[in-house]
Amino acid sequence: MQPPSTALTYDFMLLAGGAERVALELLNENPEWQLITGFCLDSAFRDASISRKRVKSLIRFYQHPALQAIRVMQAFQRPNTGLRQFDRVLFSGVYSTEGVHQRSHNNFYYCHTPPRFAYDLEQWYLQQAQPWQRPLLSMLGKHVRKRYAAALERMDAIATNSLNVQRRLDRHLGIEHSKVIYPPVDGRLWNWQGQEAYYLSSARLEPYKRVAWAIEAFRSMPDKKLLITSGGSQEEALRRRAEDCPNIRFTGWVSSQQLQEYVGNCIATLYLAKDEDFGLSPVESMAAGKPVIGVREGGLLETVEHAQTGLLLDPEHADDPEVLATAIRRLDAKRALSMRSACETSAQRFSPQRFHLAIKEFLQTS
């Protein structure tokens, strides 16, 4: 008997972030699946062996985030997506859920998070925006909330990547019954390789990732080194902010192999994102035997155990450089090394085998 034909959707493949890596992992495990996405850039497939014949892009690339949202939603509303030809569809992302309205059944949703600018971080995003942008952003948020809620009502089953996101769906959309399926981290790829004299941040350079907090902390500790291995909309501004700090180095985006090497040789990693959905990078860090300095909120409460596999700071101290600097001094090379075994053991909870088995069972729930 032929297995059911399956499509996986994601909003757009812009870079090799956590959600994008989960999509690629699903495609690797299921070679008969096809990915349907708004648009894709080579940067998201830099280290992937996925044939581009298995990827269908619906529109051209748009640089502006608001245009990305609008155009991708519109693209998945059109009848030429090809979603109707598949026996079942696993939706992912936010805007690609618009495609569910073209189908009658066998629609599944793996939720990385509801659109945060339209829900829990709406006021935060409005405060970050220019005054003239705020009415437009508010209108976009209202539109996205309406469309997103309507799409989720048509799903046959919903899974989330964490308890944190499960609670968001319940709090904001009244969805009480969703299944938690933690994303996968392959321990064969993330290994302890040594311990060189630097700390590492791999979070995207976006305001809510709070990398500026790390820069200010290391400014006060010229004897300690920080390596930042990512890019994003704040990259130019953060580079300027750190240009008088020889102990802070930016690499820009690096290959998966290079990132694994950097993580495997650091003292510890920093992951300071605001109420992170799940946070794949901290688990990858622990798989390499490296503890994590983070914030006691969001997905890190489910992955990092304070004083055992890292240090978690109180949210009310977020953005206080001295509090972060104190934590970095406490988590020196000797203490970080003592956490290696606990980190490696903890990361085993998120194996690809468990993930793929849970996804297989999830797709059989309708």
TALINKA-V944550 format. One record per residue. N is the residue number from 0. RES is the residue in one small letter. PHI is phi in whole degrees, -180 to 180 (999 if undefined). PSI is psi as a letter, one per 30 degrees, with the letter a starting at -180 (999 if undefined). BURIAL is + if it has 24 or more other ideal C-beta (glycine too) atoms within 12 Angstrom, else -. Layout:
((N & RES & PHI & PSI & BURIAL) (N & RES & PHI & PSI & BURIAL))
//
This chain:
((0 & m & 999 & k & -) (1 & q & -70 & k & -) (2 & p & -68 & l & -) (3 & p & -61 & k & -) (4 & s & -70 & k & -) (5 & t & -133 & k & +) (6 & a & -112 & k & +) (7 & l & -111 & k & +) (8 & t & -113 & l & +) (9 & y & -150 & l & +) (10 & d & -54 & e & +) (11 & f & -162 & k & +) (12 & m & -100 & j & +) (13 & l & -99 & e & +) (14 & l & -154 & l & +) (15 & a & -88 & i & +) (16 & g & -81 & a & +) (17 & g & -61 & e & +) (18 & a & -65 & e & +) (19 & e & -65 & e & +) (20 & r & -67 & e & +) (21 & v & -65 & e & +) (22 & a & -61 & e & +) (23 & l & -66 & e & +) (24 & e & -63 & e & +) (25 & l & -64 & e & +) (26 & l & -69 & e & +) (27 & n & -64 & e & +) (28 & e & -75 & f & -) (29 & n & -125 & i & +) (30 & p & -65 & f & -) (31 & e & -90 & f & -) (32 & w & -77 & l & +) (33 & q & -121 & k & +) (34 & l & -99 & k & +) (35 & i & -116 & k & +) (36 & t & -140 & l & +) (37 & g & -60 & e & +) (38 & f & -155 & l & +) (39 & c & -142 & k & +) (40 & l & -114 & l & +) (41 & d & -59 & f & -) (42 & s & -61 & f & +) (43 & a & -80 & f & +) (44 & f & -114 & g & +) (45 & r & -53 & e & -) (46 & d & -112 & g & -) (47 & a & -92 & k & +) (48 & s & -101 & g & -) (49 & i & -74 & k & +) (50 & s & -68 & k & -) (51 & r & -68 & f & -) (52 & k & -67 & f & -) (53 & r & -90 & g & +) (54 & v & -120 & k & +) (55 & k & -112 & j & +) (56 & s & -98 & k & +) (57 & l & -96 & f & +) (58 & i & -142 & l & +) (59 & r & -84 & l & -) (60 & f & -69 & k & -) (61 & y & -119 & k & +) (62 & q & -76 & e & -) (63 & h & -77 & k & -) (64 & p & -55 & e & +) (65 & a & -66 & e & +) (66 & l & -66 & e & -) (67 & q & -58 & e & +) (68 & a & -61 & e & +) (69 & i & -64 & e & +) (70 & r & -68 & e & +) (71 & v & -69 & e & +) (72 & m & -59 & e & +) (73 & q & -63 & e & -) (74 & a & -63 & e & +) (75 & f & -79 & f & +) (76 & q & -83 & f & +) (77 & r & -78 & l & -) (78 & p & -76 & f & -) (79 & n & -93 & g & -) (80 & t & -69 & f & +) (81 & g & 87 & g & +) (82 & l & -67 & f & +) (83 & r & -69 & f & -) (84 & q & -79 & f & -) (85 & f & -96 & k & +) (86 & d & -66 & e & +) (87 & r & -150 & l & +) (88 & v & -133 & k & +) (89 & l & -103 & j & +) (90 & f & -82 & k & +) (91 & s & -145 & l & +) (92 & g & 81 & a & +) (93 & v & -117 & e & +) (94 & y & -78 & f & +) (95 & s & -69 & f & +) (96 & t & -63 & f & +) (97 & e & -57 & f & +) (98 & g & -67 & f & +) (99 & v & -65 & f & +) (100 & h & -71 & f & +) (101 & q & -88 & f & +) (102 & r & -125 & l & +) (103 & s & -106 & f & -) (104 & h & -158 & l & -) (105 & n & 56 & h & +) (106 & n & -115 & k & +) (107 & f & -123 & k & +) (108 & y & -129 & k & +) (109 & y & -106 & j & +) (110 & c & -95 & j & +) (111 & h & -81 & e & +) (112 & t & 180 & k & +) (113 & p & -63 & l & +) (114 & p & -62 & j & +) (115 & r & -70 & e & +) (116 & f & -68 & f & +) (117 & a & -103 & f & +) (118 & y & -127 & c & +) (119 & d & -68 & f & +) (120 & l & -108 & g & +) (121 & e & -58 & e & +) (122 & q & -67 & e & -) (123 & w & -63 & e & -) (124 & y & -65 & e & +) (125 & l & -63 & e & -) (126 & q & -68 & e & -) (127 & q & -75 & f & -) (128 & a & -78 & l & -) (129 & q & -68 & l & -) (130 & p & -52 & e & -) (131 & w & -71 & f & -) (132 & q & -84 & f & -) (133 & r & -63 & e & -) (134 & p & -61 & e & -) (135 & l & -67 & e & -) (136 & l & -65 & e & +) (137 & s & -65 & e & -) (138 & m & -64 & e & -) (139 & l & -63 & e & +) (140 & g & -61 & e & +) (141 & k & -63 & e & -) (142 & h & -65 & e & +) (143 & v & -64 & e & +) (144 & r & -59 & e & +) (145 & k & -64 & e & -) (146 & r & -70 & e & +) (147 & y & -66 & e & +) (148 & a & -62 & e & +) (149 & a & -65 & e & -) (150 & a & -67 & e & +) (151 & l & -68 & f & +) (152 & e & -66 & f & -) (153 & r & -93 & f & +) (154 & m & -77 & k & +) (155 & d & -76 & e & +) (156 & a & -156 & k & +) (157 & i & -131 & k & +) (158 & a & -124 & l & +) (159 & t & -125 & l & +) (160 & n & -86 & g & +) (161 & s & -168 & l & +) (162 & l & -63 & e & +) (163 & n & -59 & e & +) (164 & v & -71 & e & +) (165 & q & -58 & e & +) (166 & r & -68 & e & +) (167 & r & -62 & e & +) (168 & l & -62 & e & +) (169 & d & -67 & e & -) (170 & r & -68 & e & -) (171 & h & -96 & f & +) (172 & l & -125 & g & +) (173 & g & 68 & g & -) (174 & i & -91 & j & +) (175 & e & -92 & f & -) (176 & h & -116 & i & -) (177 & s & -127 & l & +) (178 & k & -102 & k & +) (179 & v & -89 & k & +) (180 & i & -128 & j & +) (181 & y & -69 & k & +) (182 & p & -63 & l & +) (183 & p & -94 & k & +) (184 & v & -133 & k & +) (185 & d & -86 & j & +) (186 & g & -65 & f & +) (187 & r & -74 & f & -) (188 & l & -95 & f & +) (189 & w & -110 & j & +) (190 & n & -133 & k & +) (191 & w & -68 & k & +) (192 & q & -116 & f & -) (193 & g & 161 & a & -) (194 & q & -147 & j & +) (195 & e & -96 & l & -) (196 & a & -86 & i & -) (197 & y & -155 & l & +) (198 & y & -105 & l & +) (199 & l & -132 & k & +) (200 & s & -126 & k & +) (201 & s & -117 & g & +) (202 & a & -70 & k & +) (203 & r & -58 & k & +) (204 & l & -86 & i & +) (205 & e & -124 & l & +) (206 & p & -53 & e & +) (207 & y & -73 & f & +) (208 & k & -84 & f & +) (209 & r & 58 & h & +) (210 & v & -69 & f & +) (211 & a & -58 & e & +) (212 & w & -60 & e & +) (213 & a & -65 & e & +) (214 & i & -60 & e & +) (215 & e & -66 & e & +) (216 & a & -66 & e & +) (217 & f & -75 & f & +) (218 & r & -59 & e & +) (219 & s & -85 & f & +) (220 & m & -130 & i & +) (221 & p & -63 & f & -) (222 & d & -84 & f & -) (223 & k & -117 & k & +) (224 & k & -108 & k & +) (225 & l & -123 & k & +) (226 & l & -112 & k & +) (227 & i & -113 & j & +) (228 & t & -112 & h & +) (229 & s & -157 & a & +) (230 & g & -140 & a & +) (231 & g & 152 & a & +) (232 & s & -66 & f & -) (233 & q & -95 & g & +) (234 & e & -57 & e & +) (235 & e & -61 & e & -) (236 & a & -65 & e & -) (237 & l & -72 & e & +) (238 & r & -63 & e & +) (239 & r & -64 & e & -) (240 & r & -64 & f & -) (241 & a & -107 & g & +) (242 & e & -67 & f & -) (243 & d & -99 & g & -) (244 & c & -119 & j & +) (245 & p & -65 & f & -) (246 & n & -87 & g & +) (247 & i & -116 & k & +) (248 & r & -124 & k & -) (249 & f & -104 & k & +) (250 & t & -109 & f & +) (251 & g & 73 & a & -) (252 & w & -63 & k & +) (253 & v & -124 & l & +) (254 & s & -68 & l & -) (255 & s & -59 & e & +) (256 & q & -63 & e & -) (257 & q & -67 & e & -) (258 & l & -63 & e & +) (259 & q & -60 & e & +) (260 & e & -69 & e & +) (261 & y & -63 & e & +) (262 & v & -64 & e & +) (263 & g & -66 & f & +) (264 & n & -115 & f & +) (265 & c & -81 & l & +) (266 & i & -79 & e & +) (267 & a & -160 & l & +) (268 & t & -113 & l & +) (269 & l & -114 & k & +) (270 & y & -141 & j & +) (271 & l & -112 & g & +) (272 & a & -58 & l & +) (273 & k & -77 & j & +) (274 & d & 45 & h & +) (275 & e & -56 & k & +) (276 & d & -58 & d & +) (277 & f & -132 & d & +) (278 & g & 96 & i & +) (279 & l & -73 & e & +) (280 & s & -59 & e & +) (281 & p & -60 & e & +) (282 & v & -70 & e & +) (283 & e & -63 & e & +) (284 & s & -60 & e & +) (285 & m & -67 & e & +) (286 & a & -61 & e & +) (287 & a & -88 & g & +) (288 & g & 78 & g & +) (289 & k & -109 & k & +) (290 & p & -71 & l & +) (291 & v & -121 & k & +) (292 & i & -102 & j & +) (293 & g & -142 & a & +) (294 & v & -116 & k & +) (295 & r & -77 & i & +) (296 & e & -164 & l & +) (297 & g & 63 & a & +) (298 & g & -64 & f & +) (299 & l & -65 & f & +) (300 & l & -66 & f & +) (301 & e & -97 & f & +) (302 & t & -121 & e & +) (303 & v & -106 & k & +) (304 & e & -100 & j & +) (305 & h & -56 & k & +) (306 & a & 71 & f & -) (307 & q & -113 & e & -) (308 & t & -122 & g & +) (309 & g & 161 & a & +) (310 & l & -127 & k & +) (311 & l & -112 & k & +) (312 & l & -94 & k & +) (313 & d & -66 & k & -) (314 & p & -57 & e & -) (315 & e & -68 & f & -) (316 & h & -98 & g & -) (317 & a & -58 & k & +) (318 & d & 81 & g & +) (319 & d & -92 & j & -) (320 & p & -60 & e & +) (321 & e & -69 & e & -) (322 & v & -62 & e & +) (323 & l & -66 & e & +) (324 & a & -61 & e & +) (325 & t & -62 & e & -) (326 & a & -64 & e & +) (327 & i & -65 & e & +) (328 & r & -63 & e & +) (329 & r & -67 & e & -) (330 & l & -94 & i & +) (331 & d & -82 & a & +) (332 & a & -59 & e & +) (333 & k & -65 & e & -) (334 & r & -69 & e & +) (335 & a & -61 & e & +) (336 & l & -65 & e & -) (337 & s & -68 & f & -) (338 & m & -93 & f & +) (339 & r & -55 & e & +) (340 & s & -62 & e & -) (341 & a & -62 & e & +) (342 & c & -63 & e & +) (343 & e & -62 & e & +) (344 & t & -67 & e & -) (345 & s & -63 & e & +) (346 & a & -67 & f & +) (347 & q & -65 & f & +) (348 & r & -66 & f & +) (349 & f & -116 & h & +) (350 & s & -71 & k & +) (351 & p & -59 & e & +) (352 & q & -61 & e & -) (353 & r & -65 & e & -) (354 & f & -62 & e & +) (355 & h & -68 & e & +) (356 & l & -64 & e & -) (357 & a & -66 & e & +) (358 & i & -65 & e & +) (359 & k & -60 & e & -) (360 & e & -67 & e & -) (361 & f & -62 & e & +) (362 & l & -73 & f & +) (363 & q & -109 & g & -) (364 & t & -84 & f & -) (365 & s & -86 & 999 & -))
//
